[in-house]
Amino acid sequence: MNERRVEDLAGRLLANAADKSKKLSRVVGALKKLAGMETLDSPRKVLEASRELTSIEPGSLDLRLDFSELFDALDADQARRAAGRKVEFGRVMTGEARASGIACELVTADPMEFALPPFTLTVDLAENRAELRYARLVLQELQAQPARIVDAHSKNHERLEAGWTAEQFFDALLRAYRVQLLHEGVRRGERVRLADLLGQVALAFQGNKFRTDPVAVNYRAYGRVRFAYDLARLRKVGLLSRDGLRLNLGTATGSSTRRKQDVIYIEESVGRGQYYLSAWFSPEGSPPEASSGRETQLSLEDKKQ
């Protein structure tokens, strides 16, 4: 009986000590975050760490902990940082971009948005967060720190330009189109949904490592942003026809634009563009019209400015 009682008491004490240890570990972790500049520059992380502290009752640790002074200091610190960002961000962002040879223009002040060709930069200074966007899609989310944004701009631009040439993309798009024709059981010259070509184009983008061993670690990322960028690049370099064939795209109109997964937004300039629904190839010199489809028929050549 006594042995059983000792085991029970020890078990309860052990469980109590383990619970206190877990809670203390959470307190230490939250305080470490709040002592770091990375957290203080992120209002979201400050809020998360503060909530971690408030979720623990100090009395449950048998420690004399009073977070009220810390919370008052945090409120003042975050208000000061937010005010400083509002005053300085636009000037510093423009200066950092120009120093790196990147054009930077404020498009709207509220919400704050910059043209950072070829991307759009949206900024939430209250949360100290920024997003690099292309073709109305988020390319990267990061802290609203101009130096980091300029670095991210350069890296993303280099990545989108690298990998293959416009000629290789044109050929891959043509092959994907022909595969889709076979899949749908329709003849050449018919329209197919542009978004349906993305998968085949992504496979064509892969290197020899993936072809010989198609596992995730060997896969080269190719998504909707890259697809939209490569389509826009065809117009930019004037490669709309090749080997006697011309690429034509059908614009998405009305209800067809509501399902964003079915359409691809192609930018003409930063923040300006058009949703496209279909694609087809026709012999160069022939009328661009495909024999099916209700959406507006439009060749990329027709959109040249």
Backbone bond lengths (Angstrom), bond angles and torsions (degrees), N, CA, C in turn:
res aa  C-N    CA-C-N  psi(-1)  N-CA   C-N-CA  omega(-1)  CA-C   N-CA-C  phi
1 M - - - 1.467 - - 1.524 110.31 -
2 N 1.390 115.41 -45.66 1.456 118.57 179.60 1.525 111.62 -63.99
3 E 1.370 116.01 -39.48 1.459 119.93 179.11 1.525 110.27 -61.58
4 R 1.338 115.39 -42.64 1.457 119.46 179.51 1.515 111.12 -62.46
5 R 1.342 115.91 -40.40 1.467 120.54 -179.75 1.523 110.19 -64.78
6 V 1.328 118.81 -41.65 1.462 122.32 178.35 1.515 110.30 -60.61
7 E 1.331 115.85 -45.14 1.464 119.99 179.68 1.525 111.02 -60.78
8 D 1.335 115.86 -43.06 1.464 119.67 -179.92 1.521 110.92 -64.21
9 L 1.346 116.01 -45.90 1.462 119.46 -179.74 1.524 110.73 -63.10
10 A 1.337 116.08 -45.42 1.461 119.80 -179.98 1.522 110.39 -62.09
11 G 1.336 115.19 -39.54 1.468 119.17 179.91 1.510 111.70 -63.67
12 R 1.353 116.01 -43.44 1.454 119.23 179.80 1.527 111.07 -66.23
13 L 1.361 116.27 -41.41 1.458 120.03 178.47 1.531 111.12 -64.41
14 L 1.337 115.63 -40.45 1.458 120.03 179.06 1.525 110.45 -63.44
15 A 1.327 116.69 -44.34 1.469 120.21 179.54 1.524 109.98 -63.16
16 N 1.340 116.89 -40.78 1.457 121.36 179.68 1.531 110.54 -65.43
17 A 1.338 116.74 -43.57 1.460 121.09 179.37 1.532 110.65 -65.11
18 A 1.345 116.02 -41.12 1.464 120.01 179.85 1.527 110.74 -64.26
19 D 1.349 115.66 -39.16 1.465 119.57 178.33 1.521 110.72 -64.39
20 K 1.370 115.72 -43.49 1.469 119.07 178.72 1.528 110.38 -64.01
21 S 1.338 115.91 -38.33 1.459 119.98 -179.74 1.523 110.97 -63.63
22 K 1.320 116.94 -42.90 1.464 120.91 178.49 1.524 110.79 -62.72
23 K 1.336 115.28 -44.65 1.467 119.06 -179.72 1.517 110.90 -64.66
24 L 1.348 116.11 -41.74 1.457 119.42 179.76 1.529 110.46 -65.11
25 S 1.327 116.26 -37.89 1.465 120.19 177.79 1.524 110.32 -62.27
26 R 1.338 116.95 -39.03 1.466 120.75 178.03 1.527 111.00 -65.63
27 V 1.349 116.08 -40.15 1.467 120.37 178.12 1.519 110.04 -62.75
28 V 1.338 116.82 -47.28 1.466 121.30 -179.50 1.529 110.30 -60.69
29 G 1.336 116.40 -43.31 1.456 120.04 -179.98 1.522 112.51 -62.58
30 A 1.340 116.06 -43.42 1.465 120.18 -179.79 1.522 111.38 -66.34
31 L 1.341 117.17 -40.78 1.462 120.54 179.76 1.523 111.56 -67.87
32 K 1.329 117.58 -35.85 1.466 120.41 176.09 1.526 110.56 -61.59
33 K 1.321 115.58 -40.83 1.472 119.21 178.77 1.514 111.08 -63.53
34 L 1.333 116.15 -44.29 1.461 120.07 -177.44 1.536 112.26 -70.81
35 A 1.307 116.31 -15.61 1.464 120.00 177.83 1.531 111.53 -90.01
36 G 1.341 117.26 -0.99 1.452 121.05 -176.95 1.519 112.70 -106.44
37 M 1.328 117.07 142.68 1.468 122.29 -178.71 1.525 111.62 -63.39
38 E 1.333 117.43 -33.98 1.460 120.76 -178.89 1.525 110.92 -59.45
39 T 1.342 116.38 -41.00 1.463 120.45 179.19 1.517 111.11 -71.98
40 L 1.332 117.56 -44.42 1.463 120.95 -176.39 1.526 111.65 -63.86
41 D 1.327 118.30 -24.40 1.461 121.55 177.47 1.523 112.34 -84.24
42 S 1.336 116.68 -0.09 1.465 121.10 179.83 1.522 109.56 -125.01
43 P 1.347 118.69 101.61 1.468 120.53 179.38 1.524 113.08 -54.23
44 R 1.323 116.74 -34.22 1.469 119.28 179.52 1.527 110.97 -64.57
45 K 1.332 117.14 -43.13 1.462 120.54 179.71 1.524 111.48 -68.62
46 V 1.334 117.59 -35.87 1.465 121.06 176.12 1.520 109.95 -61.23
47 L 1.330 115.96 -44.65 1.466 120.34 179.97 1.525 110.95 -63.50
48 E 1.323 117.28 -42.34 1.463 120.55 -179.83 1.528 111.29 -63.02
49 A 1.342 116.80 -44.62 1.456 120.06 -179.88 1.525 111.02 -66.73
50 S 1.318 117.18 -39.07 1.467 120.96 178.45 1.520 110.94 -64.13
51 R 1.319 116.31 -41.09 1.471 119.77 178.09 1.525 111.12 -63.97
52 E 1.337 116.16 -34.69 1.462 119.92 177.52 1.525 110.39 -62.07
53 L 1.337 116.97 -40.65 1.466 120.57 179.11 1.522 111.74 -69.38
54 T 1.323 116.70 -42.88 1.473 119.36 -177.30 1.522 112.00 -71.29
55 S 1.332 117.65 -18.55 1.464 119.85 179.89 1.526 112.47 -77.62
56 I 1.326 115.49 -9.94 1.470 119.72 -177.95 1.526 109.47 -109.43
57 E 1.299 116.17 124.07 1.462 121.29 178.03 1.529 108.58 -77.31
58 P 1.354 118.26 116.29 1.467 119.84 -177.16 1.524 113.27 -52.48
59 G 1.342 116.81 -36.01 1.465 119.89 -179.09 1.512 113.29 -63.14
60 S 1.324 117.19 -26.02 1.462 120.41 -178.84 1.517 112.15 -70.61
61 L 1.344 116.95 -13.53 1.458 121.15 178.63 1.520 112.20 -99.32
62 D 1.333 117.05 -5.69 1.460 122.15 -173.81 1.515 110.68 56.37
63 L 1.341 116.07 35.53 1.463 122.10 178.27 1.527 108.44 -122.84
64 R 1.314 115.71 149.71 1.454 120.03 178.34 1.534 108.28 -90.15
65 L 1.314 115.81 86.66 1.457 121.46 -178.69 1.520 109.84 -116.19
66 D 1.302 116.05 126.36 1.466 121.49 177.76 1.536 107.62 -128.31
67 F 1.323 115.15 110.30 1.458 120.00 -176.19 1.529 112.65 -91.05
68 S 1.311 118.45 -0.55 1.459 120.28 -171.85 1.532 111.75 -61.56
69 E 1.331 117.45 -41.41 1.463 120.09 179.83 1.530 110.78 -65.27
70 L 1.338 115.56 -39.96 1.467 120.19 178.01 1.523 110.83 -62.55
71 F 1.339 116.76 -44.25 1.467 119.96 -178.68 1.526 111.21 -64.68
72 D 1.346 117.03 -38.16 1.466 119.86 177.08 1.529 110.32 -62.72
73 A 1.327 115.82 -42.56 1.466 120.16 179.07 1.523 111.23 -65.67
74 L 1.329 116.29 -37.98 1.467 119.96 178.76 1.524 111.27 -64.73
75 D 1.323 116.76 -42.09 1.469 120.15 179.00 1.523 110.62 -59.51
76 A 1.336 116.15 -45.33 1.464 119.98 -179.91 1.519 111.42 -66.60
77 D 1.345 116.14 -40.51 1.472 120.68 179.98 1.520 111.29 -63.39
78 Q 1.342 117.01 -45.32 1.452 120.01 -177.75 1.529 111.66 -67.75
79 A 1.329 116.84 -36.74 1.463 120.08 177.37 1.531 110.33 -64.82
80 R 1.343 116.39 -41.02 1.471 120.25 178.58 1.526 111.37 -64.53
81 R 1.331 116.62 -43.30 1.469 120.07 -179.72 1.525 111.37 -65.31
82 A 1.329 116.94 -41.75 1.462 120.44 -179.92 1.526 110.89 -64.09
83 A 1.330 116.59 -42.29 1.465 120.23 178.74 1.515 110.74 -63.69
84 G 1.322 116.28 -41.61 1.458 120.10 178.98 1.514 112.61 -63.68
85 R 1.325 116.48 -40.15 1.474 119.72 178.71 1.520 111.30 -62.45
86 K 1.331 116.53 -41.05 1.461 119.73 -178.65 1.522 111.96 -63.78
87 V 1.323 116.35 -34.82 1.468 120.86 -178.45 1.519 111.33 -78.27
88 E 1.331 116.72 -40.79 1.451 121.23 -168.31 1.519 115.57 -99.19
89 F 1.330 118.48 -25.12 1.460 119.04 -165.98 1.530 113.39 -58.57
90 G 1.317 117.76 -50.84 1.459 120.58 -176.05 1.518 112.13 -58.64
91 R 1.326 116.47 -45.04 1.468 120.41 -179.54 1.523 111.38 -64.96
92 V 1.334 116.13 -46.18 1.460 119.98 -178.03 1.527 110.86 -67.65
93 M 1.330 116.42 -39.98 1.464 120.28 -179.96 1.523 110.66 -61.50
94 T 1.316 116.45 -46.54 1.464 120.79 179.51 1.520 111.11 -62.27
95 G 1.334 116.39 -42.45 1.461 120.57 -179.75 1.517 112.48 -65.07
96 E 1.335 117.31 -44.70 1.470 121.42 179.24 1.525 111.02 -62.32
97 A 1.339 116.14 -41.89 1.458 119.61 -178.72 1.526 110.96 -65.61
98 R 1.308 116.40 -47.91 1.463 119.77 -177.90 1.520 111.90 -64.60
99 A 1.326 116.79 -35.28 1.464 120.25 177.99 1.520 111.57 -63.95
100 S 1.324 116.50 -24.13 1.462 121.48 178.49 1.522 112.10 -98.95
101 G 1.339 116.57 7.32 1.458 119.97 179.06 1.508 114.42 76.33
102 I 1.326 116.71 24.37 1.464 121.76 -178.93 1.520 109.00 -110.26
103 A 1.315 117.31 128.92 1.456 120.75 176.34 1.526 109.38 -68.41
104 C 1.326 116.49 141.49 1.459 121.21 -179.52 1.521 108.51 -144.72
105 E 1.331 115.84 121.91 1.462 119.88 -178.13 1.523 109.85 -136.20
106 L 1.333 116.20 130.52 1.457 120.87 176.66 1.519 108.97 -71.88
107 V 1.333 116.31 123.61 1.463 121.66 -179.01 1.519 110.41 -94.80
108 T 1.322 116.36 -50.28 1.466 121.44 175.99 1.519 108.83 -138.31
109 A 1.343 115.81 148.06 1.467 120.69 -178.83 1.518 112.42 -90.81
110 D 1.323 117.57 -29.64 1.463 121.30 -178.10 1.529 109.47 -146.72
111 P 1.331 117.33 101.28 1.459 127.54 1.71 1.528 111.14 -72.54
112 M 1.319 116.48 152.30 1.461 120.55 -176.41 1.523 110.04 -73.63
113 E 1.333 114.73 124.79 1.461 120.28 -179.04 1.527 109.17 -143.20
114 F 1.324 115.81 135.55 1.454 121.98 -179.84 1.528 109.61 -120.84
115 A 1.329 115.29 145.96 1.460 120.64 167.14 1.515 106.46 -87.75
116 L 1.307 116.45 118.63 1.459 123.19 -178.97 1.527 106.63 -129.58
117 P 1.358 116.38 71.48 1.470 121.79 -168.87 1.535 112.91 -47.95
118 P 1.348 115.84 135.56 1.468 125.86 4.35 1.525 113.95 -89.55
119 F 1.319 117.60 14.77 1.448 121.18 -174.08 1.525 112.29 -106.75
120 T 1.324 114.27 167.92 1.460 122.52 169.03 1.520 107.44 -110.94
121 L 1.313 116.43 136.66 1.456 121.73 178.55 1.519 108.90 -112.00
122 T 1.323 117.47 120.67 1.466 121.85 174.41 1.522 108.23 -108.79
123 V 1.323 116.37 139.96 1.465 120.81 -172.27 1.523 109.91 -130.96
124 D 1.333 116.35 133.65 1.462 123.46 172.03 1.521 106.68 -116.67
125 L 1.339 116.89 96.60 1.453 120.66 -175.51 1.523 112.34 -70.98
126 A 1.321 117.52 -26.95 1.465 119.68 177.61 1.520 110.58 -62.38
127 E 1.340 116.22 -37.65 1.461 121.64 179.09 1.526 112.48 -98.15
128 N 1.343 115.58 -3.80 1.469 121.83 -177.78 1.526 110.71 55.28
129 R 1.337 116.13 42.79 1.463 121.53 179.70 1.514 109.44 -122.68
130 A 1.325 115.41 149.18 1.463 121.25 177.88 1.521 108.85 -136.73
131 E 1.321 115.67 154.38 1.458 121.44 176.68 1.516 109.51 -131.25
132 L 1.327 116.29 128.83 1.456 121.55 168.11 1.520 106.65 -88.06
133 R 1.339 116.14 126.56 1.458 120.31 -177.51 1.524 110.70 -123.88
134 Y 1.322 113.98 149.73 1.455 120.01 171.66 1.525 107.03 -144.49
135 A 1.335 115.60 136.96 1.467 121.65 -179.45 1.528 110.81 54.36
136 R 1.323 116.14 38.57 1.463 124.04 178.77 1.522 113.13 62.30
137 L 1.324 116.64 22.52 1.453 122.89 178.11 1.521 108.79 -121.27
138 V 1.337 116.37 145.96 1.463 120.95 179.25 1.516 109.12 -75.85
139 L 1.317 115.72 121.88 1.455 121.86 177.77 1.522 110.52 -90.80
140 Q 1.339 116.77 -41.96 1.463 121.05 178.65 1.518 109.50 -158.13
141 E 1.323 115.51 140.68 1.468 122.10 173.81 1.516 107.85 -109.56
142 L 1.310 117.59 136.20 1.451 121.60 -177.77 1.523 110.43 -156.78
143 Q 1.344 116.40 173.60 1.460 120.07 177.74 1.530 109.84 -68.83
144 A 1.320 115.40 148.42 1.470 120.94 -177.71 1.525 110.32 -78.74
145 Q 1.295 115.87 64.76 1.454 122.58 177.21 1.530 107.52 -116.94
146 P 1.326 118.23 114.99 1.466 121.56 -173.07 1.515 115.24 -50.05
147 A 1.332 118.19 -42.51 1.469 120.18 -179.41 1.523 110.71 -62.00
148 R 1.332 116.79 -41.72 1.463 120.43 178.66 1.522 111.04 -67.19
149 I 1.308 116.45 -38.05 1.461 120.73 -179.39 1.522 110.64 -65.42
150 V 1.327 117.19 -44.25 1.471 120.86 178.56 1.522 110.32 -61.75
151 D 1.323 116.43 -42.23 1.465 120.22 178.16 1.526 110.90 -62.87
152 A 1.337 116.78 -43.85 1.465 121.05 179.25 1.523 110.89 -64.85
153 H 1.333 116.60 -38.34 1.470 120.73 177.70 1.520 109.94 -58.96
154 S 1.324 117.39 -49.38 1.461 121.28 -177.35 1.518 111.68 -62.98
155 K 1.323 116.72 -44.48 1.459 120.62 -178.16 1.524 111.38 -65.69
156 N 1.328 117.55 -43.36 1.462 120.51 -179.63 1.521 111.50 -67.88
157 H 1.333 116.48 -39.44 1.464 119.55 178.72 1.526 110.76 -64.07
158 E 1.324 116.66 -44.27 1.461 120.49 178.24 1.526 110.82 -61.97
159 R 1.324 116.45 -40.82 1.464 120.22 -178.98 1.525 111.44 -64.79
160 L 1.331 116.75 -41.19 1.461 119.94 -178.86 1.529 111.90 -70.34
161 E 1.322 116.80 -29.95 1.467 120.46 179.81 1.528 112.21 -80.46
162 A 1.328 116.49 -22.01 1.465 120.81 -175.58 1.534 110.67 -91.42
163 G 1.313 115.44 170.07 1.465 119.82 173.33 1.501 113.80 109.13
164 W 1.335 116.28 -49.87 1.458 119.62 174.47 1.520 109.78 -163.05
165 T 1.322 114.86 166.27 1.456 120.58 -177.38 1.517 110.22 -87.63
166 A 1.328 115.77 168.47 1.464 120.20 176.10 1.521 110.44 -61.90
167 E 1.343 117.18 -35.59 1.470 120.44 178.78 1.526 111.01 -64.45
168 Q 1.335 116.64 -41.92 1.463 119.63 178.60 1.520 111.43 -65.38
169 F 1.334 116.60 -37.80 1.464 119.52 177.31 1.522 110.86 -65.55
170 F 1.331 117.91 -43.87 1.466 121.55 178.60 1.526 109.52 -55.95
171 D 1.328 116.55 -47.51 1.465 120.53 -178.91 1.526 111.38 -64.42
172 A 1.332 116.69 -39.58 1.465 120.14 178.78 1.525 110.98 -65.92
173 L 1.316 116.39 -38.43 1.460 120.80 178.56 1.525 110.35 -65.70
174 L 1.321 116.81 -39.99 1.466 120.83 177.91 1.523 110.76 -64.09
175 R 1.330 117.36 -44.38 1.471 120.16 178.08 1.520 110.91 -62.58
176 A 1.333 116.46 -41.74 1.463 120.24 178.81 1.523 110.61 -62.52
177 Y 1.318 116.49 -38.97 1.466 121.67 178.09 1.527 110.48 -61.53
178 R 1.322 116.71 -44.55 1.466 120.32 -178.95 1.524 111.59 -67.50
179 V 1.324 117.41 -36.95 1.461 120.83 175.29 1.525 110.32 -62.97
180 Q 1.329 116.44 -41.78 1.466 120.19 -179.71 1.517 111.33 -66.59
181 L 1.333 117.44 -36.40 1.469 120.32 176.03 1.523 110.85 -59.36
182 L 1.342 116.34 -44.73 1.462 120.35 178.29 1.523 111.00 -63.83
183 H 1.324 115.93 -41.09 1.465 120.38 -179.90 1.528 111.39 -62.33
184 E 1.324 116.58 -39.83 1.466 120.57 -178.12 1.525 112.26 -87.42
185 G 1.328 116.39 -11.22 1.458 119.94 179.36 1.516 113.73 69.84
186 V 1.336 117.33 37.75 1.460 121.24 179.48 1.526 108.81 -121.31
187 R 1.325 115.94 163.28 1.459 120.23 -174.66 1.520 111.54 -86.53
188 R 1.328 114.73 167.08 1.456 120.58 -179.76 1.524 110.60 -62.08
189 G 1.330 114.71 145.42 1.450 120.11 -178.56 1.505 113.55 96.35
190 E 1.360 116.69 -14.47 1.465 119.95 177.77 1.524 109.88 -75.77
191 R 1.302 115.22 154.89 1.457 120.39 174.95 1.525 110.59 -76.36
192 V 1.323 115.20 145.67 1.465 121.42 168.06 1.523 106.74 -128.73
193 R 1.315 116.26 163.62 1.459 119.11 178.88 1.526 109.15 -73.87
194 L 1.314 116.30 127.14 1.457 121.73 -175.64 1.527 111.58 -57.43
195 A 1.326 116.86 -42.53 1.468 120.58 -178.12 1.518 112.11 -62.75
196 D 1.343 117.26 -25.43 1.461 120.71 -179.88 1.522 112.52 -71.12
197 L 1.320 117.64 -13.36 1.463 120.97 179.86 1.518 112.34 -85.87
198 L 1.328 117.07 -12.80 1.467 121.20 -173.49 1.522 112.10 -60.36
199 G 1.328 117.84 -43.72 1.462 120.59 -177.32 1.520 112.79 -59.94
200 Q 1.322 116.70 -46.90 1.462 120.90 -179.82 1.530 111.37 -66.92
201 V 1.327 116.13 -38.63 1.464 119.21 177.64 1.527 109.90 -64.00
202 A 1.332 117.27 -39.95 1.468 121.07 178.46 1.522 111.10 -61.44
203 L 1.323 117.56 -38.22 1.468 120.52 177.25 1.522 110.89 -66.53
204 A 1.330 116.31 -39.14 1.462 119.81 179.25 1.519 111.54 -65.32
205 F 1.321 117.23 -24.91 1.465 122.39 -177.89 1.522 111.98 -75.25
206 Q 1.336 117.50 -15.15 1.454 120.59 -174.37 1.526 112.41 -71.86
207 G 1.324 115.09 151.72 1.453 121.15 178.81 1.512 111.82 -89.17
208 N 1.329 115.75 -176.95 1.462 121.23 -177.47 1.526 112.41 -63.40
209 K 1.333 117.16 -32.37 1.461 119.76 179.99 1.525 110.89 -59.46
210 F 1.313 116.23 -44.75 1.463 119.54 -179.03 1.528 110.89 -70.04
211 R 1.323 116.65 -37.36 1.468 119.44 -178.68 1.527 111.70 -65.96
212 T 1.326 116.47 -35.49 1.461 119.22 179.85 1.524 112.33 -86.18
213 D 1.333 116.71 -25.32 1.465 120.50 179.20 1.525 108.39 -146.51
214 P 1.353 116.82 83.67 1.476 120.53 -172.58 1.523 113.41 -77.03
215 V 1.333 114.81 73.44 1.461 121.11 175.45 1.523 108.39 -115.31
216 A 1.326 116.09 164.97 1.470 121.07 -171.90 1.522 112.68 -57.66
217 V 1.342 116.94 -38.72 1.461 119.72 -175.42 1.533 111.64 -65.55
218 N 1.328 117.49 -21.92 1.462 121.38 -179.62 1.526 112.99 -96.97
219 Y 1.334 116.75 0.43 1.468 120.19 -176.99 1.518 110.46 -81.88
220 R 1.329 116.67 132.75 1.465 122.73 175.20 1.526 107.73 -95.62
221 A 1.326 115.58 119.12 1.465 120.15 -174.57 1.526 111.61 -58.53
222 Y 1.327 115.13 131.64 1.464 121.72 176.50 1.519 107.00 -147.40
223 G 1.344 116.12 108.81 1.457 120.42 -176.13 1.509 112.96 -123.85
224 R 1.321 115.56 -162.94 1.457 120.96 -175.19 1.528 112.53 -65.78
225 V 1.347 116.81 -35.36 1.466 119.01 178.37 1.517 110.25 -62.71
226 R 1.335 116.45 -46.90 1.467 120.42 -179.26 1.535 110.49 -64.60
227 F 1.316 116.95 -39.78 1.462 121.85 179.37 1.529 110.23 -61.44
228 A 1.338 116.72 -46.93 1.467 120.97 178.94 1.519 110.71 -64.23
229 Y 1.325 116.84 -37.85 1.470 120.88 -179.89 1.529 110.06 -65.80
230 D 1.319 117.30 -44.71 1.466 120.56 -179.01 1.527 111.70 -66.06
231 L 1.329 117.67 -36.20 1.460 120.58 176.14 1.524 110.92 -64.59
232 A 1.330 116.21 -43.41 1.466 119.65 179.03 1.526 110.59 -66.25
233 R 1.318 116.84 -33.14 1.458 120.32 -178.77 1.534 111.69 -67.00
234 L 1.331 117.10 -29.91 1.464 119.47 177.17 1.523 110.68 -58.26
235 R 1.335 115.87 -44.04 1.461 119.15 178.41 1.526 110.47 -68.41
236 K 1.327 115.62 -40.34 1.460 120.24 -176.93 1.521 111.58 -58.98
237 V 1.348 116.75 -40.89 1.462 120.31 -178.25 1.526 112.02 -93.83
238 G 1.343 116.66 -0.57 1.459 120.17 177.44 1.517 114.39 76.70
239 L 1.343 117.22 22.00 1.462 120.50 -179.02 1.527 109.72 -100.23
240 L 1.334 115.46 77.83 1.460 120.72 -179.16 1.524 111.26 -107.22
241 S 1.320 116.05 -12.46 1.461 122.38 176.25 1.517 107.98 -133.68
242 R 1.350 114.49 146.66 1.464 119.13 -179.66 1.523 109.16 -160.27
243 D 1.316 115.40 134.63 1.467 121.18 178.32 1.523 112.10 52.51
244 G 1.337 115.85 39.02 1.460 120.21 174.77 1.508 115.23 83.89
245 L 1.330 118.92 3.26 1.463 122.23 -179.70 1.522 110.36 -120.81
246 R 1.322 115.72 144.00 1.462 122.70 -179.73 1.525 109.68 -116.75
247 L 1.330 114.78 137.54 1.460 121.31 175.34 1.519 109.68 -84.39
248 N 1.323 116.22 131.48 1.463 122.51 175.64 1.523 108.96 -124.89
249 L 1.325 115.77 142.86 1.456 121.10 177.81 1.520 109.65 -125.02
250 G 1.329 116.04 142.20 1.460 121.34 176.46 1.510 109.99 -101.92
251 T 1.319 116.66 126.52 1.466 120.19 -178.65 1.522 111.34 -69.85
252 A 1.305 115.33 148.86 1.460 121.27 175.59 1.526 108.02 -89.14
253 T 1.313 116.44 130.77 1.460 120.88 -179.14 1.519 109.92 -130.41
254 G 1.333 114.97 155.89 1.465 120.66 174.80 1.511 113.24 56.41
255 S 1.335 115.83 -129.25 1.462 121.69 -173.95 1.522 112.65 -67.26
256 S 1.340 118.09 -20.37 1.469 120.09 -177.71 1.521 112.23 -67.59
257 T 1.341 117.85 -16.18 1.464 120.38 179.96 1.528 112.24 -86.86
258 R 1.326 117.43 -7.84 1.461 119.91 -174.71 1.531 112.15 -73.60
259 R 1.313 117.18 -35.76 1.465 121.68 179.61 1.529 108.08 -91.43
260 K 1.328 114.93 92.60 1.460 119.91 -172.48 1.523 112.48 -63.11
261 Q 1.340 117.95 -23.35 1.455 119.38 179.02 1.529 111.95 -71.35
262 D 1.350 116.80 -15.10 1.461 120.70 -177.71 1.523 112.94 -95.94
263 V 1.321 117.87 -7.01 1.463 120.58 -175.06 1.529 109.86 -128.33
264 I 1.311 115.58 159.65 1.463 122.50 178.17 1.525 108.13 -122.76
265 Y 1.330 116.21 128.33 1.457 121.43 178.78 1.525 108.56 -90.90
266 I 1.340 116.36 121.59 1.457 121.22 179.95 1.524 108.09 -111.05
267 E 1.331 115.48 122.93 1.457 120.30 -177.06 1.523 111.36 -81.54
268 E 1.340 114.94 137.10 1.463 121.35 172.68 1.525 109.50 -92.29
269 S 1.336 115.62 -36.33 1.453 123.83 173.81 1.518 105.37 -153.75
270 V 1.331 117.19 174.85 1.465 119.53 -175.89 1.526 110.49 -58.36
271 G 1.333 115.54 119.64 1.454 120.77 177.28 1.520 115.32 82.62
272 R 1.331 117.62 -3.20 1.471 121.14 -179.80 1.518 109.21 -125.02
273 G 1.340 114.88 135.95 1.450 118.21 179.82 1.508 111.47 -179.47
274 Q 1.333 115.23 -157.10 1.459 121.08 -173.62 1.524 109.05 -152.98
275 Y 1.329 116.30 142.23 1.462 120.95 172.30 1.526 109.26 -80.78
276 Y 1.338 115.41 137.51 1.463 120.58 177.88 1.519 108.94 -121.68
277 L 1.331 114.59 142.55 1.458 121.02 -175.99 1.523 112.72 -107.54
278 S 1.329 118.18 -40.16 1.460 120.36 -170.96 1.519 111.87 -129.38
279 A 1.331 114.48 165.07 1.461 121.26 177.91 1.518 109.43 -145.07
280 W 1.323 115.95 149.27 1.458 121.81 172.23 1.519 108.78 -159.59
281 F 1.312 115.35 159.30 1.457 121.91 177.39 1.519 109.07 -113.43
282 S 1.306 114.99 139.45 1.467 120.48 179.43 1.521 108.83 -133.84
283 P 1.345 117.25 155.56 1.466 119.83 178.22 1.522 110.90 -59.09
284 E 1.305 116.39 137.14 1.456 120.96 179.28 1.523 109.83 -61.33
285 G 1.330 115.35 132.75 1.454 120.71 -179.54 1.513 113.56 96.04
286 S 1.356 117.27 -13.24 1.463 120.20 177.42 1.516 109.32 -91.97
287 P 1.355 118.47 162.95 1.468 120.47 176.40 1.524 110.11 -58.04
288 P 1.334 118.39 143.58 1.462 120.59 -175.96 1.516 114.28 -75.86
289 E 1.340 118.25 -11.00 1.460 119.90 -171.84 1.524 111.12 -63.91
290 A 1.329 114.97 135.02 1.456 120.84 171.02 1.508 108.21 -89.81
291 S 1.331 116.28 164.09 1.456 119.34 -173.01 1.507 113.54 -86.92
292 S 1.324 118.47 0.86 1.464 119.82 177.56 1.512 109.67 -146.75
293 G 1.320 115.21 164.87 1.468 120.25 178.25 1.506 111.06 107.66
294 R 1.337 115.50 140.00 1.459 120.28 -178.20 1.515 113.29 -100.10
295 E 1.355 117.43 -18.02 1.449 118.29 -175.37 1.519 110.52 -70.30
296 T 1.295 116.29 162.20 1.461 121.86 -178.40 1.520 110.12 -55.41
297 Q 1.301 117.89 131.92 1.445 122.35 179.15 1.516 108.61 -87.35
298 L 1.311 115.42 129.16 1.451 118.61 -174.75 1.510 109.37 -153.69
299 S 1.309 117.04 123.66 1.449 122.21 173.66 1.514 107.75 -85.39
300 L 1.331 115.68 148.80 1.450 118.66 173.96 1.520 110.36 -58.81
301 E 1.342 116.74 -30.73 1.444 120.17 179.04 1.537 110.73 -65.31
302 D 1.331 115.73 -32.64 1.457 119.79 179.49 1.519 112.23 -68.46
303 K 1.343 116.26 -20.26 1.463 120.08 -177.19 1.524 111.55 -94.99
304 K 1.302 118.24 -2.37 1.461 120.21 -178.11 1.513 110.27 -61.16
305 Q 1.328 114.63 138.83 1.461 119.11 -179.40 1.520 109.71 -101.98
